[in-house]
């Protein structure tokens, strides 16, 4: 009797799941999709080193490397020099901020601090000249703990903010979003 009950349960669960299948779609604009959400007509992308308008030296190189890594890991596109690329992503680091979030009441030293990095970027189709995505005042922030007990360095906060910024930027390059 137990085997019969199990077969009935499997049949009921299977029948209940059949209406869920039409929820999947080939197009990301029409529900759930298993296809890529990146533009498949694009094969190559160039990413020149971001310009840096701040006093935070080297942050533009780290950000460019993080963006390139995200492109390689999450998109179907290949990195290539600008003269052979279908598209080009150009960016500028426009601002970096540090903000104290909490102080040690006994010493007055900062315990928790936030670093914010703001950029401007433009992704252009080299074949048509069209701007595919452009953003200004695009930022990410991260918290780190420079207090003596933890001793996080500023670079840890910057690296975390850079990685988040690169991930968000690539997400904004998806088609149909």
Chimera marker file (.cmm) of the C-alpha trace (Angstrom):
<marker_set name="trace">
<marker id="1" x="0.000" y="0.000" z="0.000" r="1" g="1" b="0" radius="0.5"/>
<marker id="2" x="2.948" y="2.329" z="0.659" r="1" g="1" b="0" radius="0.5"/>
<marker id="3" x="4.306" y="1.874" z="-2.892" r="1" g="1" b="0" radius="0.5"/>
<marker id="4" x="0.896" y="2.690" z="-4.352" r="1" g="1" b="0" radius="0.5"/>
<marker id="5" x="0.655" y="5.827" z="-2.197" r="1" g="1" b="0" radius="0.5"/>
<marker id="6" x="4.113" y="6.979" z="-3.383" r="1" g="1" b="0" radius="0.5"/>
<marker id="7" x="3.138" y="6.516" z="-7.037" r="1" g="1" b="0" radius="0.5"/>
<marker id="8" x="-0.023" y="8.556" z="-6.497" r="1" g="1" b="0" radius="0.5"/>
<marker id="9" x="1.988" y="11.326" z="-4.773" r="1" g="1" b="0" radius="0.5"/>
<marker id="10" x="4.489" y="11.463" z="-7.669" r="1" g="1" b="0" radius="0.5"/>
<marker id="11" x="1.634" y="11.642" z="-10.179" r="1" g="1" b="0" radius="0.5"/>
<marker id="12" x="-0.090" y="14.444" z="-8.254" r="1" g="1" b="0" radius="0.5"/>
<marker id="13" x="3.135" y="16.481" z="-7.893" r="1" g="1" b="0" radius="0.5"/>
<marker id="14" x="3.975" y="15.964" z="-11.582" r="1" g="1" b="0" radius="0.5"/>
<marker id="15" x="0.510" y="17.076" z="-12.645" r="1" g="1" b="0" radius="0.5"/>
<marker id="16" x="0.776" y="20.135" z="-10.415" r="1" g="1" b="0" radius="0.5"/>
<marker id="17" x="4.071" y="21.167" z="-12.045" r="1" g="1" b="0" radius="0.5"/>
<marker id="18" x="2.842" y="20.974" z="-15.664" r="1" g="1" b="0" radius="0.5"/>
<marker id="19" x="1.144" y="24.415" z="-15.528" r="1" g="1" b="0" radius="0.5"/>
<marker id="20" x="4.465" y="25.944" z="-14.397" r="1" g="1" b="0" radius="0.5"/>
<marker id="21" x="6.301" y="24.947" z="-17.584" r="1" g="1" b="0" radius="0.5"/>
<marker id="22" x="4.680" y="27.655" z="-19.776" r="1" g="1" b="0" radius="0.5"/>
<marker id="23" x="6.149" y="30.226" z="-17.321" r="1" g="1" b="0" radius="0.5"/>
<marker id="24" x="9.510" y="29.685" z="-18.990" r="1" g="1" b="0" radius="0.5"/>
<marker id="25" x="10.140" y="31.628" z="-22.145" r="1" g="1" b="0" radius="0.5"/>
<marker id="26" x="12.797" y="31.880" z="-24.818" r="1" g="1" b="0" radius="0.5"/>
<marker id="27" x="12.727" y="35.672" z="-24.414" r="1" g="1" b="0" radius="0.5"/>
<marker id="28" x="13.847" y="37.343" z="-21.169" r="1" g="1" b="0" radius="0.5"/>
<marker id="29" x="11.201" y="40.025" z="-21.815" r="1" g="1" b="0" radius="0.5"/>
<marker id="30" x="8.394" y="37.480" z="-21.463" r="1" g="1" b="0" radius="0.5"/>
<marker id="31" x="9.018" y="35.760" z="-18.123" r="1" g="1" b="0" radius="0.5"/>
<marker id="32" x="11.650" y="33.315" z="-17.011" r="1" g="1" b="0" radius="0.5"/>
<marker id="33" x="14.227" y="32.425" z="-19.628" r="1" g="1" b="0" radius="0.5"/>
<marker id="34" x="17.062" y="29.998" z="-20.025" r="1" g="1" b="0" radius="0.5"/>
<marker id="35" x="18.649" y="31.956" z="-22.882" r="1" g="1" b="0" radius="0.5"/>
<marker id="36" x="21.380" y="34.518" z="-22.340" r="1" g="1" b="0" radius="0.5"/>
<marker id="37" x="20.254" y="38.060" z="-21.629" r="1" g="1" b="0" radius="0.5"/>
<marker id="38" x="23.324" y="39.513" z="-23.315" r="1" g="1" b="0" radius="0.5"/>
<marker id="39" x="23.100" y="40.763" z="-26.902" r="1" g="1" b="0" radius="0.5"/>
<marker id="40" x="24.272" y="37.851" z="-29.037" r="1" g="1" b="0" radius="0.5"/>
<marker id="41" x="24.892" y="40.037" z="-32.086" r="1" g="1" b="0" radius="0.5"/>
<marker id="42" x="27.874" y="41.429" z="-30.183" r="1" g="1" b="0" radius="0.5"/>
<marker id="43" x="30.934" y="39.203" z="-30.332" r="1" g="1" b="0" radius="0.5"/>
<marker id="44" x="33.764" y="41.458" z="-29.149" r="1" g="1" b="0" radius="0.5"/>
<marker id="45" x="34.243" y="44.340" z="-26.744" r="1" g="1" b="0" radius="0.5"/>
<marker id="46" x="37.125" y="46.719" z="-26.051" r="1" g="1" b="0" radius="0.5"/>
<marker id="47" x="37.700" y="48.110" z="-22.571" r="1" g="1" b="0" radius="0.5"/>
<marker id="48" x="40.383" y="50.819" z="-22.486" r="1" g="1" b="0" radius="0.5"/>
<marker id="49" x="41.741" y="51.709" z="-19.042" r="1" g="1" b="0" radius="0.5"/>
<marker id="50" x="39.265" y="53.936" z="-17.238" r="1" g="1" b="0" radius="0.5"/>
<marker id="51" x="40.317" y="57.545" z="-16.785" r="1" g="1" b="0" radius="0.5"/>
<marker id="52" x="40.775" y="58.770" z="-13.221" r="1" g="1" b="0" radius="0.5"/>
<marker id="53" x="39.689" y="62.270" z="-12.180" r="1" g="1" b="0" radius="0.5"/>
<marker id="54" x="40.354" y="61.631" z="-8.472" r="1" g="1" b="0" radius="0.5"/>
<marker id="55" x="43.368" y="61.657" z="-6.199" r="1" g="1" b="0" radius="0.5"/>
<marker id="56" x="43.022" y="57.901" z="-5.554" r="1" g="1" b="0" radius="0.5"/>
<marker id="57" x="45.942" y="56.622" z="-7.591" r="1" g="1" b="0" radius="0.5"/>
<marker id="58" x="45.650" y="53.258" z="-9.349" r="1" g="1" b="0" radius="0.5"/>
<marker id="59" x="41.952" y="52.814" z="-8.735" r="1" g="1" b="0" radius="0.5"/>
<marker id="60" x="41.247" y="53.157" z="-12.478" r="1" g="1" b="0" radius="0.5"/>
<marker id="61" x="43.487" y="50.185" z="-13.294" r="1" g="1" b="0" radius="0.5"/>
<marker id="62" x="41.890" y="48.008" z="-10.611" r="1" g="1" b="0" radius="0.5"/>
<marker id="63" x="38.402" y="48.920" z="-11.839" r="1" g="1" b="0" radius="0.5"/>
<marker id="64" x="39.289" y="48.238" z="-15.489" r="1" g="1" b="0" radius="0.5"/>
<marker id="65" x="40.716" y="44.837" z="-14.547" r="1" g="1" b="0" radius="0.5"/>
<marker id="66" x="37.613" y="43.992" z="-12.482" r="1" g="1" b="0" radius="0.5"/>
<marker id="67" x="35.290" y="44.963" z="-15.360" r="1" g="1" b="0" radius="0.5"/>
<marker id="68" x="37.318" y="42.891" z="-17.832" r="1" g="1" b="0" radius="0.5"/>
<marker id="69" x="37.231" y="39.907" z="-15.482" r="1" g="1" b="0" radius="0.5"/>
<marker id="70" x="33.435" y="40.202" z="-15.156" r="1" g="1" b="0" radius="0.5"/>
<marker id="71" x="33.072" y="40.372" z="-18.946" r="1" g="1" b="0" radius="0.5"/>
<marker id="72" x="35.140" y="37.206" z="-19.328" r="1" g="1" b="0" radius="0.5"/>
<marker id="73" x="33.268" y="35.351" z="-16.587" r="1" g="1" b="0" radius="0.5"/>
<marker id="74" x="29.672" y="36.428" z="-17.156" r="1" g="1" b="0" radius="0.5"/>
<marker id="75" x="29.215" y="37.353" z="-20.814" r="1" g="1" b="0" radius="0.5"/>
<marker id="76" x="29.605" y="35.619" z="-24.170" r="1" g="1" b="0" radius="0.5"/>
<marker id="77" x="31.815" y="38.476" z="-25.436" r="1" g="1" b="0" radius="0.5"/>
<marker id="78" x="35.555" y="38.349" z="-26.118" r="1" g="1" b="0" radius="0.5"/>
<marker id="79" x="37.895" y="41.164" z="-25.144" r="1" g="1" b="0" radius="0.5"/>
<marker id="80" x="39.749" y="42.643" z="-28.104" r="1" g="1" b="0" radius="0.5"/>
<marker id="81" x="41.581" y="45.852" z="-29.100" r="1" g="1" b="0" radius="0.5"/>
<marker id="82" x="39.358" y="48.838" z="-29.913" r="1" g="1" b="0" radius="0.5"/>
<marker id="83" x="40.160" y="48.832" z="-33.642" r="1" g="1" b="0" radius="0.5"/>
<marker id="84" x="38.689" y="45.308" z="-34.012" r="1" g="1" b="0" radius="0.5"/>
<marker id="85" x="35.863" y="45.447" z="-31.439" r="1" g="1" b="0" radius="0.5"/>
<marker id="86" x="32.130" y="45.465" z="-32.125" r="1" g="1" b="0" radius="0.5"/>
<marker id="87" x="31.654" y="47.675" z="-29.056" r="1" g="1" b="0" radius="0.5"/>
<marker id="88" x="33.734" y="49.811" z="-26.712" r="1" g="1" b="0" radius="0.5"/>
<marker id="89" x="33.181" y="50.455" z="-23.015" r="1" g="1" b="0" radius="0.5"/>
<marker id="90" x="34.750" y="53.730" z="-21.859" r="1" g="1" b="0" radius="0.5"/>
<marker id="91" x="34.688" y="54.846" z="-18.233" r="1" g="1" b="0" radius="0.5"/>
<marker id="92" x="35.869" y="57.571" z="-15.885" r="1" g="1" b="0" radius="0.5"/>
<marker id="93" x="36.329" y="57.393" z="-12.123" r="1" g="1" b="0" radius="0.5"/>
<marker id="94" x="34.786" y="60.714" z="-11.104" r="1" g="1" b="0" radius="0.5"/>
<marker id="95" x="34.798" y="60.593" z="-7.300" r="1" g="1" b="0" radius="0.5"/>
<marker id="96" x="35.970" y="58.601" z="-4.301" r="1" g="1" b="0" radius="0.5"/>
<marker id="97" x="34.671" y="59.336" z="-0.816" r="1" g="1" b="0" radius="0.5"/>
<marker id="98" x="35.494" y="58.112" z="2.661" r="1" g="1" b="0" radius="0.5"/>
<marker id="99" x="32.928" y="58.461" z="5.426" r="1" g="1" b="0" radius="0.5"/>
<marker id="100" x="33.277" y="57.532" z="9.086" r="1" g="1" b="0" radius="0.5"/>
<marker id="101" x="30.339" y="55.421" z="10.225" r="1" g="1" b="0" radius="0.5"/>
<marker id="102" x="31.278" y="54.843" z="13.864" r="1" g="1" b="0" radius="0.5"/>
<marker id="103" x="33.944" y="55.939" z="16.339" r="1" g="1" b="0" radius="0.5"/>
<marker id="104" x="35.404" y="54.212" z="19.372" r="1" g="1" b="0" radius="0.5"/>
<marker id="105" x="33.921" y="56.118" z="22.336" r="1" g="1" b="0" radius="0.5"/>
<marker id="106" x="37.119" y="55.713" z="24.385" r="1" g="1" b="0" radius="0.5"/>
<marker id="107" x="39.757" y="56.632" z="21.798" r="1" g="1" b="0" radius="0.5"/>
<marker id="108" x="37.784" y="58.627" z="19.246" r="1" g="1" b="0" radius="0.5"/>
<marker id="109" x="39.363" y="56.559" z="16.458" r="1" g="1" b="0" radius="0.5"/>
<marker id="110" x="37.208" y="55.455" z="13.546" r="1" g="1" b="0" radius="0.5"/>
<marker id="111" x="35.934" y="51.896" z="14.000" r="1" g="1" b="0" radius="0.5"/>
<marker id="112" x="33.846" y="51.550" z="10.859" r="1" g="1" b="0" radius="0.5"/>
<marker id="113" x="34.286" y="53.446" z="7.611" r="1" g="1" b="0" radius="0.5"/>
<marker id="114" x="32.618" y="53.450" z="4.195" r="1" g="1" b="0" radius="0.5"/>
<marker id="115" x="34.366" y="53.994" z="0.884" r="1" g="1" b="0" radius="0.5"/>
<marker id="116" x="32.310" y="55.063" z="-2.121" r="1" g="1" b="0" radius="0.5"/>
<marker id="117" x="33.500" y="55.050" z="-5.732" r="1" g="1" b="0" radius="0.5"/>
<marker id="118" x="31.553" y="56.922" z="-8.397" r="1" g="1" b="0" radius="0.5"/>
<marker id="119" x="32.034" y="56.528" z="-12.136" r="1" g="1" b="0" radius="0.5"/>
<marker id="120" x="30.649" y="57.613" z="-15.472" r="1" g="1" b="0" radius="0.5"/>
<marker id="121" x="30.620" y="55.132" z="-18.350" r="1" g="1" b="0" radius="0.5"/>
<marker id="122" x="29.460" y="54.785" z="-21.923" r="1" g="1" b="0" radius="0.5"/>
<marker id="123" x="29.121" y="51.599" z="-23.932" r="1" g="1" b="0" radius="0.5"/>
<marker id="124" x="29.089" y="52.342" z="-27.670" r="1" g="1" b="0" radius="0.5"/>
<marker id="125" x="28.417" y="50.114" z="-30.666" r="1" g="1" b="0" radius="0.5"/>
<marker id="126" x="31.371" y="50.705" z="-33.011" r="1" g="1" b="0" radius="0.5"/>
<marker id="127" x="29.422" y="49.307" z="-35.976" r="1" g="1" b="0" radius="0.5"/>
<marker id="128" x="26.566" y="51.833" z="-35.799" r="1" g="1" b="0" radius="0.5"/>
<marker id="129" x="27.868" y="54.571" z="-33.510" r="1" g="1" b="0" radius="0.5"/>
<marker id="130" x="24.866" y="54.105" z="-31.184" r="1" g="1" b="0" radius="0.5"/>
<marker id="131" x="25.272" y="54.436" z="-27.437" r="1" g="1" b="0" radius="0.5"/>
<marker id="132" x="24.012" y="51.168" z="-25.968" r="1" g="1" b="0" radius="0.5"/>
<marker id="133" x="24.240" y="52.129" z="-22.285" r="1" g="1" b="0" radius="0.5"/>
<marker id="134" x="25.460" y="55.293" z="-20.582" r="1" g="1" b="0" radius="0.5"/>
<marker id="135" x="25.414" y="56.136" z="-16.894" r="1" g="1" b="0" radius="0.5"/>
<marker id="136" x="26.592" y="59.096" z="-14.855" r="1" g="1" b="0" radius="0.5"/>
<marker id="137" x="27.016" y="59.195" z="-11.067" r="1" g="1" b="0" radius="0.5"/>
<marker id="138" x="27.076" y="55.397" z="-10.994" r="1" g="1" b="0" radius="0.5"/>
<marker id="139" x="28.470" y="54.291" z="-7.656" r="1" g="1" b="0" radius="0.5"/>
<marker id="140" x="29.090" y="51.481" z="-5.215" r="1" g="1" b="0" radius="0.5"/>
<marker id="141" x="30.241" y="51.545" z="-1.641" r="1" g="1" b="0" radius="0.5"/>
<marker id="142" x="31.715" y="49.144" z="0.869" r="1" g="1" b="0" radius="0.5"/>
<marker id="143" x="32.307" y="49.143" z="4.602" r="1" g="1" b="0" radius="0.5"/>
<marker id="144" x="35.625" y="48.291" z="6.226" r="1" g="1" b="0" radius="0.5"/>
<marker id="145" x="36.925" y="48.391" z="9.807" r="1" g="1" b="0" radius="0.5"/>
<marker id="146" x="40.209" y="50.312" z="10.228" r="1" g="1" b="0" radius="0.5"/>
<marker id="147" x="40.156" y="50.049" z="14.045" r="1" g="1" b="0" radius="0.5"/>
<marker id="148" x="43.117" y="48.524" z="15.838" r="1" g="1" b="0" radius="0.5"/>
<marker id="149" x="41.322" y="45.292" z="16.736" r="1" g="1" b="0" radius="0.5"/>
<marker id="150" x="40.367" y="44.449" z="13.137" r="1" g="1" b="0" radius="0.5"/>
<marker id="151" x="42.844" y="46.564" z="11.205" r="1" g="1" b="0" radius="0.5"/>
<marker id="152" x="41.235" y="46.475" z="7.740" r="1" g="1" b="0" radius="0.5"/>
<marker id="153" x="43.132" y="48.629" z="5.285" r="1" g="1" b="0" radius="0.5"/>
<marker id="154" x="41.532" y="51.203" z="2.996" r="1" g="1" b="0" radius="0.5"/>
<marker id="155" x="42.464" y="48.994" z="0.036" r="1" g="1" b="0" radius="0.5"/>
<marker id="156" x="40.121" y="46.261" z="1.301" r="1" g="1" b="0" radius="0.5"/>
<marker id="157" x="37.177" y="48.665" z="1.236" r="1" g="1" b="0" radius="0.5"/>
<marker id="158" x="38.186" y="49.965" z="-2.184" r="1" g="1" b="0" radius="0.5"/>
<marker id="159" x="38.566" y="46.440" z="-3.594" r="1" g="1" b="0" radius="0.5"/>
<marker id="160" x="35.125" y="45.435" z="-2.334" r="1" g="1" b="0" radius="0.5"/>
<marker id="161" x="33.524" y="48.578" z="-3.802" r="1" g="1" b="0" radius="0.5"/>
<marker id="162" x="35.377" y="48.055" z="-7.117" r="1" g="1" b="0" radius="0.5"/>
<marker id="163" x="34.169" y="44.450" z="-7.395" r="1" g="1" b="0" radius="0.5"/>
<marker id="164" x="30.578" y="45.471" z="-6.655" r="1" g="1" b="0" radius="0.5"/>
<marker id="165" x="30.783" y="48.316" z="-9.172" r="1" g="1" b="0" radius="0.5"/>
<marker id="166" x="32.138" y="45.976" z="-11.885" r="1" g="1" b="0" radius="0.5"/>
<marker id="167" x="29.388" y="43.407" z="-11.255" r="1" g="1" b="0" radius="0.5"/>
<marker id="168" x="26.662" y="46.069" z="-11.354" r="1" g="1" b="0" radius="0.5"/>
<marker id="169" x="28.088" y="47.638" z="-14.519" r="1" g="1" b="0" radius="0.5"/>
<marker id="170" x="28.066" y="44.302" z="-16.370" r="1" g="1" b="0" radius="0.5"/>
<marker id="171" x="24.516" y="43.642" z="-15.173" r="1" g="1" b="0" radius="0.5"/>
<marker id="172" x="23.474" y="46.972" z="-16.730" r="1" g="1" b="0" radius="0.5"/>
<marker id="173" x="24.910" y="45.800" z="-20.060" r="1" g="1" b="0" radius="0.5"/>
<marker id="174" x="22.284" y="43.055" z="-20.371" r="1" g="1" b="0" radius="0.5"/>
<marker id="175" x="19.776" y="43.439" z="-23.177" r="1" g="1" b="0" radius="0.5"/>
<marker id="176" x="16.100" y="43.767" z="-22.371" r="1" g="1" b="0" radius="0.5"/>
<marker id="177" x="16.631" y="44.827" z="-18.764" r="1" g="1" b="0" radius="0.5"/>
<link id1="1" id2="2" r="1" g="1" b="0" radius="0.2"/>
<link id1="2" id2="3" r="1" g="1" b="0" radius="0.2"/>
<link id1="3" id2="4" r="1" g="1" b="0" radius="0.2"/>
<link id1="4" id2="5" r="1" g="1" b="0" radius="0.2"/>
<link id1="5" id2="6" r="1" g="1" b="0" radius="0.2"/>
<link id1="6" id2="7" r="1" g="1" b="0" radius="0.2"/>
<link id1="7" id2="8" r="1" g="1" b="0" radius="0.2"/>
<link id1="8" id2="9" r="1" g="1" b="0" radius="0.2"/>
<link id1="9" id2="10" r="1" g="1" b="0" radius="0.2"/>
<link id1="10" id2="11" r="1" g="1" b="0" radius="0.2"/>
<link id1="11" id2="12" r="1" g="1" b="0" radius="0.2"/>
<link id1="12" id2="13" r="1" g="1" b="0" radius="0.2"/>
<link id1="13" id2="14" r="1" g="1" b="0" radius="0.2"/>
<link id1="14" id2="15" r="1" g="1" b="0" radius="0.2"/>
<link id1="15" id2="16" r="1" g="1" b="0" radius="0.2"/>
<link id1="16" id2="17" r="1" g="1" b="0" radius="0.2"/>
<link id1="17" id2="18" r="1" g="1" b="0" radius="0.2"/>
<link id1="18" id2="19" r="1" g="1" b="0" radius="0.2"/>
<link id1="19" id2="20" r="1" g="1" b="0" radius="0.2"/>
<link id1="20" id2="21" r="1" g="1" b="0" radius="0.2"/>
<link id1="21" id2="22" r="1" g="1" b="0" radius="0.2"/>
<link id1="22" id2="23" r="1" g="1" b="0" radius="0.2"/>
<link id1="23" id2="24" r="1" g="1" b="0" radius="0.2"/>
<link id1="24" id2="25" r="1" g="1" b="0" radius="0.2"/>
<link id1="25" id2="26" r="1" g="1" b="0" radius="0.2"/>
<link id1="26" id2="27" r="1" g="1" b="0" radius="0.2"/>
<link id1="27" id2="28" r="1" g="1" b="0" radius="0.2"/>
<link id1="28" id2="29" r="1" g="1" b="0" radius="0.2"/>
<link id1="29" id2="30" r="1" g="1" b="0" radius="0.2"/>
<link id1="30" id2="31" r="1" g="1" b="0" radius="0.2"/>
<link id1="31" id2="32" r="1" g="1" b="0" radius="0.2"/>
<link id1="32" id2="33" r="1" g="1" b="0" radius="0.2"/>
<link id1="33" id2="34" r="1" g="1" b="0" radius="0.2"/>
<link id1="34" id2="35" r="1" g="1" b="0" radius="0.2"/>
<link id1="35" id2="36" r="1" g="1" b="0" radius="0.2"/>
<link id1="36" id2="37" r="1" g="1" b="0" radius="0.2"/>
<link id1="37" id2="38" r="1" g="1" b="0" radius="0.2"/>
<link id1="38" id2="39" r="1" g="1" b="0" radius="0.2"/>
<link id1="39" id2="40" r="1" g="1" b="0" radius="0.2"/>
<link id1="40" id2="41" r="1" g="1" b="0" radius="0.2"/>
<link id1="41" id2="42" r="1" g="1" b="0" radius="0.2"/>
<link id1="42" id2="43" r="1" g="1" b="0" radius="0.2"/>
<link id1="43" id2="44" r="1" g="1" b="0" radius="0.2"/>
<link id1="44" id2="45" r="1" g="1" b="0" radius="0.2"/>
<link id1="45" id2="46" r="1" g="1" b="0" radius="0.2"/>
<link id1="46" id2="47" r="1" g="1" b="0" radius="0.2"/>
<link id1="47" id2="48" r="1" g="1" b="0" radius="0.2"/>
<link id1="48" id2="49" r="1" g="1" b="0" radius="0.2"/>
<link id1="49" id2="50" r="1" g="1" b="0" radius="0.2"/>
<link id1="50" id2="51" r="1" g="1" b="0" radius="0.2"/>
<link id1="51" id2="52" r="1" g="1" b="0" radius="0.2"/>
<link id1="52" id2="53" r="1" g="1" b="0" radius="0.2"/>
<link id1="53" id2="54" r="1" g="1" b="0" radius="0.2"/>
<link id1="54" id2="55" r="1" g="1" b="0" radius="0.2"/>
<link id1="55" id2="56" r="1" g="1" b="0" radius="0.2"/>
<link id1="56" id2="57" r="1" g="1" b="0" radius="0.2"/>
<link id1="57" id2="58" r="1" g="1" b="0" radius="0.2"/>
<link id1="58" id2="59" r="1" g="1" b="0" radius="0.2"/>
<link id1="59" id2="60" r="1" g="1" b="0" radius="0.2"/>
<link id1="60" id2="61" r="1" g="1" b="0" radius="0.2"/>
<link id1="61" id2="62" r="1" g="1" b="0" radius="0.2"/>
<link id1="62" id2="63" r="1" g="1" b="0" radius="0.2"/>
<link id1="63" id2="64" r="1" g="1" b="0" radius="0.2"/>
<link id1="64" id2="65" r="1" g="1" b="0" radius="0.2"/>
<link id1="65" id2="66" r="1" g="1" b="0" radius="0.2"/>
<link id1="66" id2="67" r="1" g="1" b="0" radius="0.2"/>
<link id1="67" id2="68" r="1" g="1" b="0" radius="0.2"/>
<link id1="68" id2="69" r="1" g="1" b="0" radius="0.2"/>
<link id1="69" id2="70" r="1" g="1" b="0" radius="0.2"/>
<link id1="70" id2="71" r="1" g="1" b="0" radius="0.2"/>
<link id1="71" id2="72" r="1" g="1" b="0" radius="0.2"/>
<link id1="72" id2="73" r="1" g="1" b="0" radius="0.2"/>
<link id1="73" id2="74" r="1" g="1" b="0" radius="0.2"/>
<link id1="74" id2="75" r="1" g="1" b="0" radius="0.2"/>
<link id1="75" id2="76" r="1" g="1" b="0" radius="0.2"/>
<link id1="76" id2="77" r="1" g="1" b="0" radius="0.2"/>
<link id1="77" id2="78" r="1" g="1" b="0" radius="0.2"/>
<link id1="78" id2="79" r="1" g="1" b="0" radius="0.2"/>
<link id1="79" id2="80" r="1" g="1" b="0" radius="0.2"/>
<link id1="80" id2="81" r="1" g="1" b="0" radius="0.2"/>
<link id1="81" id2="82" r="1" g="1" b="0" radius="0.2"/>
<link id1="82" id2="83" r="1" g="1" b="0" radius="0.2"/>
<link id1="83" id2="84" r="1" g="1" b="0" radius="0.2"/>
<link id1="84" id2="85" r="1" g="1" b="0" radius="0.2"/>
<link id1="85" id2="86" r="1" g="1" b="0" radius="0.2"/>
<link id1="86" id2="87" r="1" g="1" b="0" radius="0.2"/>
<link id1="87" id2="88" r="1" g="1" b="0" radius="0.2"/>
<link id1="88" id2="89" r="1" g="1" b="0" radius="0.2"/>
<link id1="89" id2="90" r="1" g="1" b="0" radius="0.2"/>
<link id1="90" id2="91" r="1" g="1" b="0" radius="0.2"/>
<link id1="91" id2="92" r="1" g="1" b="0" radius="0.2"/>
<link id1="92" id2="93" r="1" g="1" b="0" radius="0.2"/>
<link id1="93" id2="94" r="1" g="1" b="0" radius="0.2"/>
<link id1="94" id2="95" r="1" g="1" b="0" radius="0.2"/>
<link id1="95" id2="96" r="1" g="1" b="0" radius="0.2"/>
<link id1="96" id2="97" r="1" g="1" b="0" radius="0.2"/>
<link id1="97" id2="98" r="1" g="1" b="0" radius="0.2"/>
<link id1="98" id2="99" r="1" g="1" b="0" radius="0.2"/>
<link id1="99" id2="100" r="1" g="1" b="0" radius="0.2"/>
<link id1="100" id2="101" r="1" g="1" b="0" radius="0.2"/>
<link id1="101" id2="102" r="1" g="1" b="0" radius="0.2"/>
<link id1="102" id2="103" r="1" g="1" b="0" radius="0.2"/>
<link id1="103" id2="104" r="1" g="1" b="0" radius="0.2"/>
<link id1="104" id2="105" r="1" g="1" b="0" radius="0.2"/>
<link id1="105" id2="106" r="1" g="1" b="0" radius="0.2"/>
<link id1="106" id2="107" r="1" g="1" b="0" radius="0.2"/>
<link id1="107" id2="108" r="1" g="1" b="0" radius="0.2"/>
<link id1="108" id2="109" r="1" g="1" b="0" radius="0.2"/>
<link id1="109" id2="110" r="1" g="1" b="0" radius="0.2"/>
<link id1="110" id2="111" r="1" g="1" b="0" radius="0.2"/>
<link id1="111" id2="112" r="1" g="1" b="0" radius="0.2"/>
<link id1="112" id2="113" r="1" g="1" b="0" radius="0.2"/>
<link id1="113" id2="114" r="1" g="1" b="0" radius="0.2"/>
<link id1="114" id2="115" r="1" g="1" b="0" radius="0.2"/>
<link id1="115" id2="116" r="1" g="1" b="0" radius="0.2"/>
<link id1="116" id2="117" r="1" g="1" b="0" radius="0.2"/>
<link id1="117" id2="118" r="1" g="1" b="0" radius="0.2"/>
<link id1="118" id2="119" r="1" g="1" b="0" radius="0.2"/>
<link id1="119" id2="120" r="1" g="1" b="0" radius="0.2"/>
<link id1="120" id2="121" r="1" g="1" b="0" radius="0.2"/>
<link id1="121" id2="122" r="1" g="1" b="0" radius="0.2"/>
<link id1="122" id2="123" r="1" g="1" b="0" radius="0.2"/>
<link id1="123" id2="124" r="1" g="1" b="0" radius="0.2"/>
<link id1="124" id2="125" r="1" g="1" b="0" radius="0.2"/>
<link id1="125" id2="126" r="1" g="1" b="0" radius="0.2"/>
<link id1="126" id2="127" r="1" g="1" b="0" radius="0.2"/>
<link id1="127" id2="128" r="1" g="1" b="0" radius="0.2"/>
<link id1="128" id2="129" r="1" g="1" b="0" radius="0.2"/>
<link id1="129" id2="130" r="1" g="1" b="0" radius="0.2"/>
<link id1="130" id2="131" r="1" g="1" b="0" radius="0.2"/>
<link id1="131" id2="132" r="1" g="1" b="0" radius="0.2"/>
<link id1="132" id2="133" r="1" g="1" b="0" radius="0.2"/>
<link id1="133" id2="134" r="1" g="1" b="0" radius="0.2"/>
<link id1="134" id2="135" r="1" g="1" b="0" radius="0.2"/>
<link id1="135" id2="136" r="1" g="1" b="0" radius="0.2"/>
<link id1="136" id2="137" r="1" g="1" b="0" radius="0.2"/>
<link id1="137" id2="138" r="1" g="1" b="0" radius="0.2"/>
<link id1="138" id2="139" r="1" g="1" b="0" radius="0.2"/>
<link id1="139" id2="140" r="1" g="1" b="0" radius="0.2"/>
<link id1="140" id2="141" r="1" g="1" b="0" radius="0.2"/>
<link id1="141" id2="142" r="1" g="1" b="0" radius="0.2"/>
<link id1="142" id2="143" r="1" g="1" b="0" radius="0.2"/>
<link id1="143" id2="144" r="1" g="1" b="0" radius="0.2"/>
<link id1="144" id2="145" r="1" g="1" b="0" radius="0.2"/>
<link id1="145" id2="146" r="1" g="1" b="0" radius="0.2"/>
<link id1="146" id2="147" r="1" g="1" b="0" radius="0.2"/>
<link id1="147" id2="148" r="1" g="1" b="0" radius="0.2"/>
<link id1="148" id2="149" r="1" g="1" b="0" radius="0.2"/>
<link id1="149" id2="150" r="1" g="1" b="0" radius="0.2"/>
<link id1="150" id2="151" r="1" g="1" b="0" radius="0.2"/>
<link id1="151" id2="152" r="1" g="1" b="0" radius="0.2"/>
<link id1="152" id2="153" r="1" g="1" b="0" radius="0.2"/>
<link id1="153" id2="154" r="1" g="1" b="0" radius="0.2"/>
<link id1="154" id2="155" r="1" g="1" b="0" radius="0.2"/>
<link id1="155" id2="156" r="1" g="1" b="0" radius="0.2"/>
<link id1="156" id2="157" r="1" g="1" b="0" radius="0.2"/>
<link id1="157" id2="158" r="1" g="1" b="0" radius="0.2"/>
<link id1="158" id2="159" r="1" g="1" b="0" radius="0.2"/>
<link id1="159" id2="160" r="1" g="1" b="0" radius="0.2"/>
<link id1="160" id2="161" r="1" g="1" b="0" radius="0.2"/>
<link id1="161" id2="162" r="1" g="1" b="0" radius="0.2"/>
<link id1="162" id2="163" r="1" g="1" b="0" radius="0.2"/>
<link id1="163" id2="164" r="1" g="1" b="0" radius="0.2"/>
<link id1="164" id2="165" r="1" g="1" b="0" radius="0.2"/>
<link id1="165" id2="166" r="1" g="1" b="0" radius="0.2"/>
<link id1="166" id2="167" r="1" g="1" b="0" radius="0.2"/>
<link id1="167" id2="168" r="1" g="1" b="0" radius="0.2"/>
<link id1="168" id2="169" r="1" g="1" b="0" radius="0.2"/>
<link id1="169" id2="170" r="1" g="1" b="0" radius="0.2"/>
<link id1="170" id2="171" r="1" g="1" b="0" radius="0.2"/>
<link id1="171" id2="172" r="1" g="1" b="0" radius="0.2"/>
<link id1="172" id2="173" r="1" g="1" b="0" radius="0.2"/>
<link id1="173" id2="174" r="1" g="1" b="0" radius="0.2"/>
<link id1="174" id2="175" r="1" g="1" b="0" radius="0.2"/>
<link id1="175" id2="176" r="1" g="1" b="0" radius="0.2"/>
<link id1="176" id2="177" r="1" g="1" b="0" radius="0.2"/>
</marker_set>
